[in-house]
Amino acid sequence: MEDALGAVQSVLVLGAGSDIARATLGALVGRRARTIVLAARDPGSLTALAAELRDLGAERVETVAFDARDTASHAALIDDVFARVGDIDFALLTFGVLGDQEVAEREGDAAVDIARVNYLGSVSVGVPLAQKMREQGHGAIVVLSSVAGERARRSNFVYGSSKAGMDAFFQGLDDSLVGSGVRVMIVRPGFVHTKMTEGMDAAPLSTTADAVADAIIRGLARGSHTVWVPGTLRYVMSALRHVPRPVFRKLPI
């Protein structure tokens, strides 16, 4: 349960190896989160992060295996986490793959893999996670979406479409949870300087993992349903959604 000051006490992170997950966890532990469950494909890779969180003040840090592609294992994983640590106040979904657009356009398997991780993996784990929180009567699910899902662009439409599907799913899930004590917050960053984007040309209005983490914390405090990072992107994407398609096709994006 959240403490008397409304601070999150227990946290589950799916995709805990990401830079955004690390930054957000540091901020949460600094605000009195004490029980942390880190989930990633290779739990052994989380040893340094677990130690870092303990040094910051976390009292219980556990690591578990989570593969977004292995949808058959997701319900059991969520059951196990809740059975082991009890209530989860806050769940953060930061897993995802960018993929290679050029390869995905030519090879169906590559395109399907992007969709499997970003969309199917999110749906598969999101349903049992929401159900567990519904049963406990409280909780917040925060999912990392992307401005790429707002309107599919020629340069990354495979990734963008997978994020669009994921984004729409969690919007609907949030609506279905009204009155349950559980809420969903969708985070839509633009280009984020992380190890996933290392070596890529930064897009305008690019941001950092720390800035995304800060926006997540502030969004939770405000009770936001959607958070844009940076906030200016809300207006940029609103304008782009209404650009006529023949014109949109000619834009260098």
Backbone as CSV, one residue per row, in Angstrom:
resi,resn,N_x,N_y,N_z,CA_x,CA_y,CA_z,C_x,C_y,C_z
1,MET,0.835,-1.200,0.000,0.000,0.000,0.000,0.876,1.260,0.000
2,GLU,0.332,2.351,-0.548,1.028,3.622,-0.454,1.060,4.058,1.005
3,ASP,2.101,4.820,1.394,2.209,5.229,2.782,1.275,6.406,3.075
4,ALA,1.342,6.907,4.321,0.418,7.952,4.750,0.569,9.244,3.956
5,LEU,1.711,9.401,3.312,1.950,10.601,2.504,1.670,10.357,1.018
6,GLY,1.150,9.162,0.696,0.808,8.851,-0.683,1.961,8.357,-1.519
7,ALA,3.083,8.024,-0.882,4.257,7.558,-1.624,4.131,6.075,-1.935
8,VAL,4.582,5.705,-3.131,4.586,4.307,-3.556,5.539,3.506,-2.684
9,GLN,5.086,2.327,-2.228,5.924,1.478,-1.384,6.503,0.285,-2.145
10,SER,5.711,-0.303,-3.046,6.142,-1.515,-3.755,6.039,-1.310,-5.253
11,VAL,7.068,-1.773,-5.974,7.194,-1.487,-7.400,7.570,-2.749,-8.164
12,LEU,6.936,-2.957,-9.312,7.303,-3.998,-10.262,7.687,-3.319,-11.564
13,VAL,8.864,-3.663,-12.082,9.301,-3.095,-13.362,9.533,-4.221,-14.352
14,LEU,8.811,-4.187,-15.445,8.962,-5.149,-16.530,9.771,-4.489,-17.638
15,GLY,10.992,-4.978,-17.818,11.932,-4.313,-18.711,12.884,-3.470,-17.891
16,ALA,13.324,-4.032,-16.750,14.089,-3.255,-15.776,15.488,-2.893,-16.236
17,GLY,15.941,-3.458,-17.342,17.270,-3.126,-17.835,17.345,-1.832,-18.602
18,SER,16.217,-1.184,-18.845,16.225,0.037,-19.648,16.730,1.232,-18.848
19,ASP,17.259,2.215,-19.552,17.750,3.430,-18.904,16.622,4.193,-18.224
20,ILE,15.449,4.196,-18.839,14.301,4.902,-18.250,13.853,4.204,-16.972
21,ALA,13.882,2.873,-16.972,13.530,2.141,-15.758,14.487,2.487,-14.628
22,ARG,15.775,2.492,-14.924,16.783,2.800,-13.898,16.551,4.197,-13.316
23,ALA,16.327,5.177,-14.170,16.133,6.553,-13.697,14.860,6.673,-12.864
24,THR,13.798,6.008,-13.304,12.531,6.084,-12.577,12.625,5.393,-11.227
25,LEU,13.299,4.255,-11.187,13.463,3.536,-9.929,14.253,4.358,-8.919
26,GLY,15.300,5.014,-9.375,16.078,5.851,-8.481,15.220,6.934,-7.853
27,ALA,14.346,7.528,-8.675,13.466,8.577,-8.164,12.442,8.017,-7.184
28,LEU,11.912,6.838,-7.462,10.905,6.240,-6.583,11.496,5.826,-5.237
29,VAL,12.680,5.230,-5.276,13.318,4.838,-4.021,13.654,6.083,-3.197
30,GLY,14.037,7.154,-3.868,14.283,8.405,-3.164,13.036,8.970,-2.521
31,ARG,11.873,8.488,-2.984,10.589,8.919,-2.413,9.955,7.809,-1.576
32,ARG,10.760,6.945,-1.009,10.377,5.963,-0.007,9.846,4.635,-0.556
33,ALA,9.974,4.337,-1.832,9.658,2.984,-2.300,10.669,2.020,-1.677
34,ARG,10.188,0.917,-1.097,11.088,0.039,-0.352,11.124,-1.396,-0.872
35,THR,10.100,-1.846,-1.579,10.084,-3.195,-2.148,10.087,-3.084,-3.667
36,ILE,11.110,-3.646,-4.291,11.283,-3.518,-5.735,11.434,-4.905,-6.358
37,VAL,10.663,-5.171,-7.403,10.822,-6.400,-8.185,11.272,-5.995,-9.583
38,LEU,12.445,-6.459,-9.970,13.031,-6.142,-11.272,12.871,-7.341,-12.194
39,ALA,12.271,-7.143,-13.347,12.040,-8.237,-14.285,12.683,-7.920,-15.624
40,ALA,13.432,-8.882,-16.151,14.094,-8.724,-17.442,14.416,-10.100,-17.992
41,ARG,14.759,-10.142,-19.280,15.095,-11.442,-19.893,16.273,-12.103,-19.205
42,ASP,17.250,-11.315,-18.813,18.426,-11.837,-18.122,18.491,-11.224,-16.727
43,PRO,17.920,-11.891,-15.724,17.941,-11.325,-14.369,19.349,-11.068,-13.860
44,GLY,20.320,-11.851,-14.320,21.696,-11.654,-13.884,22.256,-10.299,-14.259
45,SER,21.712,-9.705,-15.303,22.194,-8.398,-15.750,21.732,-7.272,-14.830
46,LEU,20.854,-7.598,-13.891,20.276,-6.584,-13.009,20.981,-6.491,-11.662
47,THR,22.053,-7.251,-11.490,22.744,-7.293,-10.200,23.218,-5.909,-9.754
48,ALA,23.845,-5.180,-10.655,24.363,-3.845,-10.302,23.219,-2.890,-9.969
49,LEU,22.137,-2.962,-10.732,20.993,-2.095,-10.462,20.387,-2.415,-9.096
50,ALA,20.248,-3.700,-8.796,19.694,-4.095,-7.503,20.545,-3.549,-6.357
51,ALA,21.856,-3.664,-6.499,22.759,-3.154,-5.466,22.636,-1.639,-5.333
52,GLU,22.515,-0.968,-6.452,22.377,0.495,-6.451,21.108,0.913,-5.715
53,LEU,20.013,0.194,-5.944,18.746,0.533,-5.290,18.801,0.264,-3.789
54,ARG,19.487,-0.796,-3.399,19.657,-1.063,-1.962,20.472,0.055,-1.314
55,ASP,21.493,0.513,-1.998,22.307,1.608,-1.466,21.479,2.887,-1.300
56,LEU,20.494,3.062,-2.175,19.647,4.250,-2.110,18.598,4.156,-1.004
57,GLY,18.382,2.935,-0.498,17.422,2.791,0.599,16.375,1.718,0.434
58,ALA,16.331,1.040,-0.705,15.363,-0.045,-0.885,15.682,-1.178,0.090
59,GLU,14.652,-1.725,0.714,14.855,-2.765,1.717,14.776,-4.174,1.121
60,ARG,14.000,-4.327,0.077,13.841,-5.639,-0.557,13.878,-5.461,-2.073
61,VAL,14.860,-6.064,-2.696,14.977,-5.998,-4.154,15.118,-7.414,-4.682
62,GLU,14.182,-7.828,-5.529,14.216,-9.166,-6.113,14.298,-9.048,-7.628
63,THR,14.898,-10.043,-8.248,14.977,-10.079,-9.709,14.293,-11.347,-10.213
64,VAL,13.573,-11.216,-11.308,12.876,-12.358,-11.906,13.061,-12.322,-13.412
65,ALA,12.900,-13.473,-14.040,13.021,-13.569,-15.497,11.702,-13.185,-16.157
66,PHE,11.798,-12.347,-17.176,10.621,-11.941,-17.950,11.010,-11.772,-19.403
67,ASP,10.326,-12.497,-20.266,10.553,-12.403,-21.708,9.245,-11.976,-22.354
68,ALA,9.215,-10.789,-22.931,7.986,-10.279,-23.536,7.465,-11.188,-24.634
69,ARG,8.369,-11.920,-25.298,7.959,-12.809,-26.380,7.272,-14.075,-25.873
70,ASP,7.568,-14.466,-24.660,7.033,-15.712,-24.092,5.698,-15.430,-23.409
71,THR,4.681,-15.159,-24.198,3.391,-14.750,-23.640,2.747,-15.844,-22.787
72,ALA,3.072,-17.099,-23.050,2.475,-18.195,-22.291,2.891,-18.170,-20.824
73,SER,3.993,-17.486,-20.516,4.501,-17.471,-19.142,4.036,-16.263,-18.337
74,HIS,3.361,-15.317,-18.953,3.113,-14.042,-18.305,2.149,-14.115,-17.125
75,ALA,1.052,-14.829,-17.280,0.077,-14.907,-16.188,0.699,-15.538,-14.952
76,ALA,1.473,-16.608,-15.142,2.119,-17.281,-14.010,3.147,-16.362,-13.355
77,LEU,3.863,-15.581,-14.162,4.846,-14.651,-13.612,4.171,-13.630,-12.703
78,ILE,3.082,-13.042,-13.166,2.375,-12.045,-12.364,1.825,-12.672,-11.086
79,ASP,1.256,-13.860,-11.195,0.766,-14.557,-10.001,1.887,-14.759,-8.994
80,ASP,3.053,-15.171,-9.485,4.185,-15.456,-8.606,4.678,-14.198,-7.902
81,VAL,4.763,-13.097,-8.643,5.245,-11.850,-8.046,4.315,-11.401,-6.920
82,PHE,3.032,-11.410,-7.157,2.083,-10.970,-6.133,2.063,-11.933,-4.949
83,ALA,2.234,-13.236,-5.210,2.261,-14.214,-4.126,3.487,-14.017,-3.246
84,ARG,4.597,-13.620,-3.851,5.855,-13.485,-3.115,5.943,-12.182,-2.329
85,VAL,5.482,-11.089,-2.905,5.695,-9.794,-2.244,4.412,-9.124,-1.774
86,GLY,3.258,-9.686,-2.101,2.009,-9.049,-1.701,1.594,-7.972,-2.688
87,ASP,0.939,-6.934,-2.181,0.438,-5.870,-3.046,1.566,-5.178,-3.811
88,ILE,1.247,-4.804,-5.044,2.140,-3.976,-5.866,1.436,-2.646,-6.093
89,ASP,2.053,-1.572,-5.607,1.445,-0.244,-5.751,1.619,0.324,-7.153
90,PHE,2.747,-0.022,-7.770,3.134,0.658,-9.009,3.829,-0.340,-9.934
91,ALA,3.351,-0.457,-11.147,3.992,-1.315,-12.142,4.387,-0.458,-13.334
92,LEU,5.627,-0.633,-13.757,6.169,0.143,-14.868,6.560,-0.800,-16.000
93,LEU,6.001,-0.571,-17.178,6.311,-1.385,-18.355,7.197,-0.562,-19.279
94,THR,8.480,-0.931,-19.306,9.419,-0.181,-20.134,10.078,-1.054,-21.199
95,PHE,9.620,-2.289,-21.340,10.233,-3.164,-22.336,9.765,-2.780,-23.736
96,GLY,10.566,-3.148,-24.725,10.208,-2.861,-26.110,11.427,-2.962,-27.004
97,VAL,11.176,-3.101,-28.291,12.257,-3.137,-29.274,11.979,-2.116,-30.357
98,LEU,13.039,-1.486,-30.827,12.913,-0.529,-31.922,12.900,-1.252,-33.263
99,GLY,13.740,-2.276,-33.369,13.813,-3.027,-34.622,14.489,-2.241,-35.725
100,ASP,14.615,-2.883,-36.860,15.212,-2.276,-38.044,14.122,-2.123,-39.092
101,GLN,13.716,-0.888,-39.359,12.612,-0.633,-40.281,12.867,-1.227,-41.660
102,GLU,14.067,-1.039,-42.198,14.358,-1.534,-43.547,14.253,-3.054,-43.613
103,VAL,14.760,-3.736,-42.591,14.662,-5.192,-42.548,13.205,-5.615,-42.387
104,ALA,12.476,-4.941,-41.504,11.090,-5.308,-41.237,10.198,-5.134,-42.457
105,GLU,10.536,-4.203,-43.328,9.742,-4.022,-44.552,9.925,-5.186,-45.515
106,ARG,11.086,-5.847,-45.454,11.392,-6.933,-46.388,11.118,-8.315,-45.804
107,GLU,11.237,-8.431,-44.496,11.137,-9.734,-43.851,9.996,-9.737,-42.833
108,GLY,8.994,-10.540,-43.144,7.819,-10.586,-42.283,8.133,-10.993,-40.859
109,ASP,9.047,-11.918,-40.680,9.375,-12.372,-39.329,9.904,-11.232,-38.470
110,ALA,10.690,-10.347,-39.083,11.244,-9.218,-38.334,10.131,-8.252,-37.920
111,ALA,9.194,-8.010,-38.815,8.078,-7.126,-38.486,7.208,-7.728,-37.392
112,VAL,6.950,-9.022,-37.499,6.128,-9.698,-36.503,6.794,-9.678,-35.130
113,ASP,8.114,-9.808,-35.099,8.809,-9.802,-33.816,8.648,-8.459,-33.107
114,ILE,8.709,-7.367,-33.852,8.500,-6.047,-33.260,7.103,-5.960,-32.663
115,ALA,6.116,-6.428,-33.425,4.737,-6.407,-32.943,4.552,-7.342,-31.753
116,ARG,5.224,-8.483,-31.795,5.086,-9.466,-30.700,5.582,-8.888,-29.380
117,VAL,6.716,-8.222,-29.406,7.266,-7.649,-28.176,6.461,-6.435,-27.727
118,ASN,6.315,-5.459,-28.609,5.751,-4.176,-28.219,4.247,-4.211,-27.983
119,TYR,3.527,-4.973,-28.810,2.069,-5.009,-28.659,1.580,-6.267,-27.944
120,LEU,1.857,-7.429,-28.511,1.337,-8.654,-27.908,1.899,-8.880,-26.503
121,GLY,3.190,-8.602,-26.320,3.773,-8.763,-24.991,3.111,-7.866,-23.968
122,SER,2.797,-6.648,-24.367,2.150,-5.704,-23.457,0.728,-6.129,-23.112
123,VAL,-0.020,-6.584,-24.107,-1.379,-7.056,-23.852,-1.355,-8.280,-22.945
124,SER,-0.452,-9.201,-23.256,-0.378,-10.464,-22.530,-0.074,-10.265,-21.054
125,VAL,0.821,-9.363,-20.741,1.161,-9.139,-19.333,0.239,-8.100,-18.689
126,GLY,-0.315,-7.214,-19.513,-1.181,-6.161,-18.977,-2.483,-6.684,-18.403
127,VAL,-3.053,-7.709,-19.029,-4.342,-8.246,-18.556,-4.226,-8.857,-17.159
128,PRO,-3.312,-9.819,-16.920,-3.220,-10.367,-15.560,-2.738,-9.351,-14.528
129,LEU,-1.899,-8.413,-14.935,-1.429,-7.385,-14.015,-2.598,-6.517,-13.549
130,ALA,-3.425,-6.085,-14.482,-4.589,-5.265,-14.124,-5.555,-6.043,-13.243
131,GLN,-5.726,-7.327,-13.524,-6.640,-8.129,-12.726,-6.163,-8.254,-11.289
132,LYS,-4.862,-8.479,-11.101,-4.311,-8.573,-9.750,-4.493,-7.254,-8.996
133,MET,-4.251,-6.149,-9.665,-4.427,-4.858,-9.009,-5.902,-4.595,-8.719
134,ARG,-6.766,-5.030,-9.622,-8.202,-4.869,-9.389,-8.610,-5.630,-8.115
135,GLU,-8.062,-6.819,-7.948,-8.376,-7.634,-6.776,-7.883,-6.994,-5.486
136,GLN,-6.714,-6.330,-5.535,-6.195,-5.689,-4.323,-6.846,-4.334,-4.077
137,GLY,-7.479,-3.780,-5.113,-8.249,-2.551,-4.950,-7.480,-1.263,-5.089
138,HIS,-6.248,-1.339,-5.557,-5.469,-0.123,-5.767,-4.271,-0.439,-6.652
139,GLY,-3.649,0.622,-7.169,-2.432,0.450,-7.964,-2.401,1.355,-9.171
140,ALA,-1.204,1.531,-9.695,-1.001,2.328,-10.903,-0.126,1.544,-11.867
141,ILE,-0.549,1.507,-13.107,0.221,0.877,-14.179,0.690,1.997,-15.097
142,VAL,1.996,2.095,-15.278,2.560,3.121,-16.162,3.237,2.423,-17.327
143,VAL,2.875,2.804,-18.541,3.403,2.140,-19.731,4.133,3.151,-20.605
144,LEU,5.262,2.713,-21.129,6.060,3.573,-21.982,5.620,3.389,-23.427
145,SER,4.895,4.359,-23.936,4.467,4.362,-25.320,5.461,5.198,-26.124
146,SER,5.018,5.907,-27.126,5.906,6.726,-27.946,5.079,7.649,-28.822
147,VAL,5.642,8.806,-29.148,4.970,9.679,-30.106,4.900,9.009,-31.479
148,ALA,5.751,8.003,-31.705,5.727,7.292,-32.982,4.400,6.597,-33.220
149,GLY,3.657,6.326,-32.141,2.367,5.676,-32.282,1.229,6.618,-32.603
150,GLU,1.481,7.921,-32.568,0.425,8.892,-32.825,-0.005,8.913,-34.292
151,ARG,0.965,8.783,-35.180,0.659,8.675,-36.615,1.833,7.976,-37.276
152,ALA,1.542,6.849,-37.932,2.618,6.050,-38.528,3.347,6.856,-39.598
153,ARG,4.665,6.898,-39.466,5.494,7.633,-40.421,6.261,6.660,-41.296
154,ARG,6.561,7.071,-42.492,7.274,6.219,-43.439,8.568,5.669,-42.854
155,SER,9.253,6.457,-42.053,10.579,6.078,-41.572,10.553,4.994,-40.493
156,ASN,9.423,4.817,-39.805,9.384,3.795,-38.745,7.966,3.271,-38.504
157,PHE,7.245,2.992,-39.583,5.837,2.634,-39.408,5.614,1.274,-38.752
158,VAL,6.591,0.370,-38.822,6.409,-0.917,-38.153,6.444,-0.720,-36.633
159,TYR,7.479,-0.067,-36.169,7.571,0.257,-34.742,6.399,1.143,-34.322
160,GLY,6.115,2.168,-35.106,5.039,3.091,-34.760,3.696,2.403,-34.647
161,SER,3.410,1.481,-35.553,2.121,0.787,-35.501,2.029,-0.112,-34.279
162,SER,3.161,-0.707,-33.869,3.137,-1.564,-32.678,2.876,-0.734,-31.430
163,LYS,3.439,0.466,-31.376,3.206,1.352,-30.242,1.788,1.927,-30.272
164,ALA,1.258,2.153,-31.467,-0.113,2.644,-31.578,-1.094,1.622,-31.014
165,GLY,-0.872,0.348,-31.341,-1.733,-0.702,-30.814,-1.624,-0.816,-29.310
166,MET,-0.405,-0.782,-28.805,-0.197,-0.867,-27.362,-0.839,0.307,-26.644
167,ASP,-0.656,1.489,-27.187,-1.205,2.705,-26.604,-2.732,2.617,-26.522
168,ALA,-3.362,2.197,-27.613,-4.818,2.089,-27.648,-5.324,1.054,-26.646
169,PHE,-4.601,-0.056,-26.522,-4.995,-1.091,-25.564,-5.019,-0.532,-24.147
170,PHE,-3.972,0.182,-23.757,-3.913,0.675,-22.388,-4.857,1.844,-22.141
171,GLN,-5.187,2.608,-23.188,-6.247,3.604,-23.024,-7.559,2.918,-22.654
172,GLY,-7.885,1.862,-23.392,-9.115,1.128,-23.111,-9.073,0.433,-21.763
173,LEU,-7.907,-0.118,-21.417,-7.768,-0.780,-20.121,-8.016,0.221,-18.998
174,ASP,-7.480,1.420,-19.143,-7.695,2.450,-18.129,-9.180,2.748,-17.967
175,ASP,-9.889,2.863,-19.089,-11.331,3.117,-19.030,-12.056,1.983,-18.306
176,SER,-11.607,0.749,-18.526,-12.272,-0.401,-17.912,-12.031,-0.479,-16.409
177,LEU,-11.007,0.231,-15.919,-10.638,0.165,-14.508,-11.235,1.297,-13.679
178,VAL,-11.992,2.171,-14.294,-12.594,3.282,-13.559,-13.449,2.741,-12.415
179,GLY,-13.219,3.274,-11.226,-13.970,2.854,-10.058,-13.359,1.692,-9.298
180,SER,-12.270,1.121,-9.833,-11.647,-0.048,-9.202,-10.537,0.322,-8.220
181,GLY,-10.101,1.582,-8.259,-8.946,1.986,-7.469,-7.635,1.844,-8.221
182,VAL,-7.708,1.353,-9.459,-6.516,1.132,-10.289,-6.551,2.108,-11.454
183,ARG,-5.401,2.624,-11.830,-5.353,3.532,-12.966,-4.159,3.222,-13.846
184,VAL,-4.253,3.681,-15.077,-3.184,3.505,-16.060,-2.714,4.884,-16.506
185,MET,-1.406,5.049,-16.595,-0.847,6.285,-17.137,0.038,5.933,-18.326
186,ILE,-0.225,6.560,-19.444,0.527,6.321,-20.670,1.540,7.442,-20.867
187,VAL,2.790,7.061,-21.086,3.869,8.033,-21.264,4.296,8.009,-22.725
188,ARG,4.270,9.169,-23.371,4.604,9.279,-24.789,5.818,10.190,-24.982
189,PRO,7.004,9.648,-24.877,8.193,10.467,-25.128,8.505,10.537,-26.616
190,GLY,9.299,11.518,-26.970,9.852,11.557,-28.313,11.155,10.780,-28.317
191,PHE,12.117,11.259,-29.070,13.429,10.605,-29.119,14.101,10.738,-27.758
192,VAL,14.498,9.606,-27.173,15.153,9.613,-25.865,16.594,9.126,-26.029
193,HIS,17.521,9.865,-25.487,18.931,9.469,-25.537,19.162,8.327,-24.544
194,THR,19.185,7.103,-25.042,19.415,5.916,-24.223,20.325,4.963,-24.991
195,LYS,20.650,3.837,-24.374,21.476,2.867,-25.075,20.751,2.268,-26.280
196,MET,19.406,2.274,-26.269,18.651,1.754,-27.401,18.800,2.646,-28.632
197,THR,18.972,3.950,-28.417,19.071,4.895,-29.538,20.499,5.360,-29.785
198,GLU,21.455,4.751,-29.087,22.851,5.155,-29.241,23.305,5.012,-30.691
199,GLY,23.938,6.039,-31.217,24.415,6.011,-32.592,23.422,6.534,-33.598
200,MET,22.178,6.779,-33.182,21.158,7.306,-34.083,21.176,8.826,-34.066
201,ASP,20.743,9.417,-35.162,20.628,10.874,-35.217,19.450,11.311,-34.360
202,ALA,19.677,12.207,-33.431,18.613,12.673,-32.545,17.584,13.492,-33.317
203,ALA,16.322,13.283,-32.987,15.231,14.046,-33.590,15.056,15.360,-32.828
204,PRO,14.384,16.339,-33.427,14.085,17.573,-32.697,13.297,17.263,-31.429
205,LEU,13.450,18.085,-30.420,12.771,17.927,-29.132,13.151,16.612,-28.458
206,SER,14.375,16.166,-28.664,14.822,14.939,-28.012,14.947,15.175,-26.509
207,THR,14.952,14.074,-25.749,14.960,14.179,-24.299,15.878,13.126,-23.700
208,THR,15.877,13.018,-22.379,16.753,12.085,-21.681,15.938,11.158,-20.791
209,ALA,16.580,10.073,-20.351,15.911,9.134,-19.450,15.527,9.811,-18.137
210,ASP,16.380,10.678,-17.633,16.080,11.381,-16.384,14.865,12.289,-16.538
211,ALA,14.749,12.928,-17.692,13.599,13.806,-17.929,12.309,12.993,-18.008
212,VAL,12.374,11.820,-18.623,11.191,10.953,-18.691,10.805,10.490,-17.294
213,ALA,11.805,10.091,-16.501,11.534,9.662,-15.127,10.872,10.772,-14.329
214,ASP,11.378,11.984,-14.468,10.798,13.120,-13.758,9.354,13.359,-14.184
215,ALA,9.083,13.209,-15.484,7.720,13.393,-15.984,6.789,12.309,-15.445
216,ILE,7.301,11.091,-15.303,6.498,10.001,-14.740,6.112,10.316,-13.295
217,ILE,7.083,10.741,-12.496,6.819,11.052,-11.093,5.811,12.197,-10.973
218,ARG,5.999,13.227,-11.779,5.072,14.370,-11.718,3.688,13.987,-12.227
219,GLY,3.642,13.140,-13.253,2.359,12.694,-13.772,1.579,11.874,-12.759
220,LEU,2.271,11.008,-12.037,1.618,10.229,-10.987,1.036,11.127,-9.914
221,ALA,1.807,12.128,-9.510,1.356,13.044,-8.460,0.119,13.833,-8.899
222,ARG,0.052,14.151,-10.192,-1.090,14.920,-10.709,-2.293,14.043,-11.012
223,GLY,-2.096,12.729,-11.082,-3.175,11.836,-11.491,-3.413,11.871,-12.989
224,SER,-2.358,12.107,-13.758,-2.480,12.219,-15.215,-2.815,10.878,-15.858
225,HIS,-3.514,10.939,-16.975,-3.770,9.746,-17.782,-2.725,9.601,-18.886
226,THR,-2.240,10.736,-19.386,-1.261,10.744,-20.468,-0.196,11.784,-20.176
227,VAL,1.059,11.400,-20.426,2.178,12.315,-20.202,3.019,12.359,-21.469
228,TRP,3.306,13.559,-21.951,4.168,13.764,-23.118,5.518,14.281,-22.643
229,VAL,6.586,13.773,-23.271,7.929,14.209,-22.869,8.763,14.506,-24.117
230,PRO,9.156,15.797,-24.315,8.737,16.966,-23.542,7.283,17.335,-23.832
231,GLY,6.710,18.173,-22.978,5.297,18.503,-23.097,4.920,19.145,-24.415
232,THR,5.864,19.836,-25.048,5.610,20.503,-26.336,5.139,19.520,-27.401
233,LEU,5.547,18.266,-27.291,5.172,17.272,-28.304,3.666,17.053,-28.379
234,ARG,2.950,17.328,-27.308,1.492,17.200,-27.347,0.921,18.054,-28.486
235,TYR,1.443,19.254,-28.636,0.911,20.186,-29.629,1.477,19.882,-31.021
236,VAL,2.731,19.456,-31.071,3.328,19.092,-32.353,2.583,17.917,-32.969
237,MET,2.328,16.876,-32.164,1.653,15.694,-32.696,0.191,15.964,-32.994
238,SER,-0.420,16.857,-32.244,-1.801,17.231,-32.545,-1.890,17.855,-33.927
239,ALA,-0.912,18.694,-34.253,-0.882,19.315,-35.575,-0.598,18.277,-36.659
240,LEU,0.357,17.380,-36.419,0.721,16.376,-37.427,-0.425,15.417,-37.722
241,ARG,-1.243,15.132,-36.713,-2.375,14.218,-36.934,-3.336,14.773,-37.974
242,HIS,-3.370,16.082,-38.133,-4.346,16.697,-39.036,-3.746,17.146,-40.370
243,VAL,-2.494,16.848,-40.591,-1.889,17.176,-41.884,-2.457,16.224,-42.946
244,PRO,-2.951,16.740,-44.075,-3.477,15.866,-45.130,-2.439,14.828,-45.550
245,ARG,-2.896,13.649,-45.854,-1.961,12.557,-46.137,-1.022,12.856,-47.307
246,PRO,-1.484,13.425,-48.413,-0.533,13.720,-49.505,0.589,14.644,-49.059
247,VAL,0.283,15.585,-48.159,1.316,16.477,-47.638,2.187,15.738,-46.640
248,PHE,1.561,14.933,-45.781,2.300,14.202,-44.749,3.371,13.287,-45.377
249,ARG,3.022,12.681,-46.525,3.954,11.771,-47.198,5.223,12.477,-47.630
250,LYS,5.163,13.771,-47.853,6.305,14.520,-48.347,7.172,15.075,-47.229
251,LEU,6.699,14.981,-45.984,7.482,15.523,-44.880,8.698,14.648,-44.607
252,PRO,9.830,15.222,-44.288,11.076,14.450,-44.045,11.105,13.854,-42.643
253,ILE,10.125,13.023,-42.343,10.041,12.428,-41.005,9.800,10.914,-41.110
